[in-house]
Structures are given as C-alpha cells and as structure tokens.
Amino acid sequence: MGDNTVKIDVRIPYEPGAKLGEEYNRIMAETAYDWVLFLDHDIYLCNPHWYLLCQKAITQDPNAGLFTCWTNKIGNTMQKDLTCPSSTDIIDHTLHARNIFDKYQYSITRIDKASGMFLLINKDKWKKVGGFPGLGIFQEDWKFTKKMNKMGISLYRIDGLYVFHRRDRKTGSWIKDEKTTKEIRDEIYAEKNK
C-alpha cells in the first residue's frame, strides 16, 4: 500500500507561446502540496500503480528534490529504456511496463539530471534552487536538474516505473497560427544557425 500521508499534485503544464518554464514556476508557487508531478501531454501511464510507486519513492528519500522514470523516446540515457518495444502499440508498452515493474519493483537509482515528460518535484527543493530558469520550453528541465545536482540535492529514477512517450512530432499544428513544439524548436534552431 502507498503512504496516504504523501499527497501529490498531478499536473499537465501548458502555457501558450512556449512559456513552459514560467508555467512550471507558477504551479510550484501556487500548489498547497509538498510534491508536484509534471506530466507531458503525450505520455501514457502504462503502470496502473504509478501513483503508489511515486509515493513509495518519496518515502524512500523524503529529502530528495526530484524523481523521474524510464521511457522510450528521450535523449537522457539515465531515463531511456533501451529494452522497450520499438512499436507504437500501447499494449506492447503496457506489457513492457509490467516487466519493468516485475524486475525492479520499488527500487530507485540516483541520477545527475532529468529530462521532462515525468518530473516529480519537491516544492522546498524547487524554492532552494530558485525555480526553473524561465527560458521557454527547451532546456528548462536540464538546467533546473543540473542546478539541483550541483547543489547536492538528490535526483532519482523510479526503476520500476516505465511510461510510453508517444512524442509524435510529424503531424504539425491543427490550428492556424498555433505552433507545435516541433515548429517552435525548428524556428529556434534556424535562428541560432543563421
């Protein structure tokens, strides 16, 4: 069973104009909870006990600053599961999530940085590092977690938890004058490479 005293504010942050860092900070400042879980809109929580795993991770190190998990599509090697299915079938990924849980159960592993998509953050530690940089949508997670690590605040991966990150950036925007993260990213890179 989970620790019923550990309550988690679960959010899918979004702010128009690619102001994700500002939205992270707004939510962290406004929450009445000690812990906030930020989820990307394009992940699937394949393990039906994801909340319990988060609670158990927190009770293992209540002084931690952040917890994350395994996923399929991510640049961070400390979160990328190299054994996951290559398909996009949610059933394949759900079965894989079960295998990951069976293998690792409630174990946690120290890491030195985390990518967004699943970030479980302690409010006091967020304050201690001065919040997210507020740069926009990209590098918010990297810069924030690197600063945490540099300050000696513990970051962990919840080893028994795997989420499927769809991350399909091929469809483009469905609404005129509204850009997707891929389109915003492409514009930023094009500007940098001028």
RODO-2510 file (C-alpha; in nm, 4 decimals, decimal comma):
residues 194
     n   res          X          Y          Z
     1     m     0,0000     0,0000     0,0000
     2     g     0,1048     0,3613    -0,0524
     3     d     0,1757     0,6133     0,2159
     4     n    -0,1537     0,8030     0,2412
     5     t     0,0234     1,0949     0,4085
     6     v     0,2158     1,1643     0,0860
     7     k    -0,0080     1,3706    -0,1423
     8     i     0,0992     1,4615    -0,4945
     9     d    -0,0374     1,7451    -0,7066
    10     v    -0,0536     1,5948    -1,0595
    11     r    -0,0406     1,8450    -1,3482
    12     i    -0,0055     1,8635    -1,7248
    13     p     0,1534     2,2090    -1,7601
    14     y     0,0968     2,4249    -2,0624
    15     e     0,1411     2,7930    -2,1353
    16     p     0,0853     2,9447    -2,4841
    17     g     0,3874     3,0960    -2,6501
    18     a     0,6217     2,8191    -2,5315
    19     k     0,6462     2,9597    -2,1781
    20     l     0,6706     2,6206    -2,0090
    21     g     0,9287     2,7286    -1,7515
    22     e     0,7033     3,0103    -1,6371
    23     e     0,4118     2,7665    -1,6079
    24     y     0,6206     2,5217    -1,4032
    25     n     0,7108     2,8055    -1,1664
    26     r     0,3515     2,9305    -1,1400
    27     i     0,2237     2,5854    -1,0499
    28     m     0,5014     2,5255    -0,7972
    29     a     0,4345     2,8618    -0,6324
    30     e     0,0583     2,8065    -0,6126
    31     t     0,0416     2,4429    -0,5015
    32     a    -0,0551     2,3577    -0,1455
    33     y     0,1258     2,0225    -0,1750
    34     d     0,4864     1,9326    -0,0945
    35     w     0,5191     1,7385    -0,4207
    36     v     0,4099     1,8166    -0,7775
    37     l     0,4200     1,5691    -1,0663
    38     f     0,4551     1,7325    -1,4079
    39     l     0,3477     1,5105    -1,6990
    40     d     0,3851     1,5809    -2,0690
    41     h     0,0614     1,5617    -2,2647
    42     d     0,1989     1,2847    -2,4862
    43     i     0,2895     1,0193    -2,2294
    44     y     0,0886     0,7142    -2,1327
    45     l     0,0946     0,5963    -1,7725
    46     c     0,1134     0,2253    -1,8527
    47     n     0,1525     0,1082    -1,4934
    48     p    -0,1840     0,1349    -1,3136
    49     h     0,0057     0,1801    -0,9851
    50     w     0,2129     0,4818    -1,0933
    51     y     0,0857     0,6999    -0,8054
    52     l     0,1745     0,4322    -0,5491
    53     l     0,5242     0,3990    -0,6974
    54     c     0,5688     0,7755    -0,6670
    55     q     0,4568     0,7654    -0,3028
    56     k     0,6917     0,4772    -0,2240
    57     a     0,9833     0,6572    -0,3918
    58     i     0,9212     0,9680    -0,1815
    59     t     0,9099     0,7654     0,1407
    60     q     1,2477     0,6104     0,0499
    61     d     1,4084     0,9567     0,0424
    62     p     1,1746     1,2343     0,1607
    63     n     1,4652     1,4814     0,1271
    64     a     1,5037     1,4184    -0,2462
    65     g     1,4457     1,7002    -0,4886
    66     l     1,3137     1,5088    -0,7873
    67     f     1,2051     1,1689    -0,9144
    68     t     1,1576     1,0591    -1,2749
    69     c     1,1190     0,7245    -1,4533
    70     w     1,2069     0,5132    -1,7561
    71     t     1,0659     0,5919    -2,1008
    72     n     1,1194     0,5080    -2,4654
    73     k     1,1784     0,8346    -2,6544
    74     i     1,4143     1,0644    -2,4694
    75     g     1,7685     1,1915    -2,5087
    76     n     1,8716     1,1335    -2,1476
    77     t     2,0440     0,7942    -2,1189
    78     m     1,9568     0,7764    -1,7480
    79     q     1,5867     0,7614    -1,8415
    80     k     1,5956     0,5926    -2,1826
    81     d     1,4943     0,2284    -2,1687
    82     l     1,6911     0,0502    -2,4394
    83     t     1,4886    -0,2700    -2,3952
    84     c     1,1471    -0,1196    -2,4716
    85     p     0,9367    -0,2148    -2,7749
    86     s     1,0020    -0,0278    -3,0977
    87     s     0,6324    -0,0382    -3,1869
    88     t     0,3805     0,2327    -3,1028
    89     d     0,1263    -0,0209    -2,9807
    90     i     0,0158     0,0799    -2,6301
    91     i    -0,0434    -0,2864    -2,5391
    92     d     0,3213    -0,3691    -2,6146
    93     h     0,4338    -0,0817    -2,3943
    94     t     0,1926    -0,1759    -2,1154
    95     l     0,3280    -0,5315    -2,1110
    96     h     0,6791    -0,3884    -2,1075
    97     a     0,5860    -0,1628    -1,8133
    98     r     0,4724    -0,4745    -1,6262
    99     n     0,8066    -0,6430    -1,6978
   100     i     0,9937    -0,3359    -1,5746
   101     f     0,7911    -0,3348    -1,2529
   102     d     0,8412    -0,7093    -1,2019
   103     k     1,2161    -0,6653    -1,2480
   104     y     1,2780    -0,3537    -1,0343
   105     q     0,9729    -0,3242    -0,8056
   106     y     1,0160    -0,0175    -0,5800
   107     s     1,3885     0,0453    -0,6246
   108     i     1,5214     0,3933    -0,7012
   109     t     1,8550     0,4950    -0,8556
   110     r     2,0446     0,8227    -0,8166
   111     i     2,0862     1,0184    -1,1397
   112     d     2,2512     1,3542    -1,2085
   113     k     1,9992     1,5121    -1,4481
   114     a     1,6484     1,4535    -1,5769
   115     s     1,4555     1,5342    -1,8904
   116     g     1,0969     1,6496    -1,8746
   117     m     0,7924     1,4345    -1,9559
   118     f     0,7664     1,2971    -1,5983
   119     l     0,9080     1,5156    -1,3221
   120     l     0,8055     1,4634    -0,9587
   121     i     0,9402     1,7698    -0,7766
   122     n     0,9673     1,8667    -0,4118
   123     k     0,8414     2,2213    -0,3523
   124     d     1,1032     2,3120    -0,0885
   125     k     1,3880     2,1951    -0,3146
   126     w     1,2349     2,3878    -0,6081
   127     k     1,2500     2,7022    -0,3917
   128     k     1,6062     2,6254    -0,2801
   129     v     1,7359     2,6212    -0,6389
   130     g     1,5426     2,9348    -0,7328
   131     g     1,2859     2,7636    -0,9540
   132     f     1,3009     2,6854    -1,3228
   133     p     1,5044     2,9285    -1,5351
   134     g     1,2005     3,0531    -1,7306
   135     l     1,3771     3,0283    -2,0679
   136     g     1,0751     2,8934    -2,2512
   137     i     1,0041     2,5356    -2,3469
   138     f     1,3502     2,3928    -2,4114
   139     q     1,6257     2,3210    -2,1595
   140     e     1,4064     2,4086    -1,8609
   141     d     1,4376     2,0564    -1,7245
   142     w     1,8115     2,0175    -1,7963
   143     k     1,9166     2,3460    -1,6431
   144     f     1,6891     2,3001    -1,3396
   145     t     1,8020     1,9458    -1,2626
   146     k     2,1701     2,0212    -1,3251
   147     k     2,1455     2,3069    -1,0756
   148     m     1,9769     2,0739    -0,8254
   149     n     2,2535     1,8185    -0,8671
   150     k     2,5264     2,0831    -0,8352
   151     m     2,3698     2,1972    -0,5059
   152     g     2,3822     1,8402    -0,3748
   153     i     2,0083     1,7782    -0,3955
   154     s     1,9248     1,4152    -0,4771
   155     l     1,7583     1,3208    -0,8052
   156     y     1,6308     0,9693    -0,8676
   157     r     1,4840     0,7435    -1,1309
   158     i     1,1954     0,5243    -1,0101
   159     d     1,3302     0,1981    -1,1526
   160     g     1,0032     0,0032    -1,1529
   161     l     0,8138     0,2710    -1,3449
   162     y     0,8038     0,2922    -1,7242
   163     v     0,5876     0,5326    -1,9262
   164     f     0,5302     0,5326    -2,3012
   165     h     0,6295     0,8652    -2,4563
   166     r     0,4494     0,8910    -2,7897
   167     r     0,6341     1,2064    -2,8954
   168     d     0,4978     1,2097    -3,2486
   169     r     0,6084     1,5404    -3,3936
   170     k     0,5106     1,4632    -3,7520
   171     t     0,1503     1,5839    -3,7545
   172     g     0,2137     1,9578    -3,7248
   173     s    -0,0343     2,2113    -3,5978
   174     w    -0,4061     2,1595    -3,6469
   175     i    -0,4906     2,5241    -3,5756
   176     k    -0,3884     2,8181    -3,7930
   177     d    -0,1275     3,0402    -3,6252
   178     e    -0,0763     2,7930    -3,3372
   179     k     0,2643     2,6252    -3,3438
   180     t     0,3577     2,2808    -3,2154
   181     t     0,6698     2,2310    -3,0017
   182     k     0,8466     2,0871    -3,3078
   183     e     0,7711     2,4010    -3,5103
   184     i     0,8903     2,6247    -3,2245
   185     r     1,2046     2,4151    -3,1859
   186     d     1,2758     2,4294    -3,5603
   187     e     1,2406     2,8101    -3,5562
   188     i     1,4785     2,8412    -3,2606
   189     y     1,7394     2,6203    -3,4261
   190     a     1,7034     2,8031    -3,7577
   191     e     1,7581     3,1360    -3,5793
   192     k     2,0663     3,0040    -3,3972
   193     n     2,2155     2,8712    -3,7201
   194     k     2,1806     3,1966    -3,9160
***
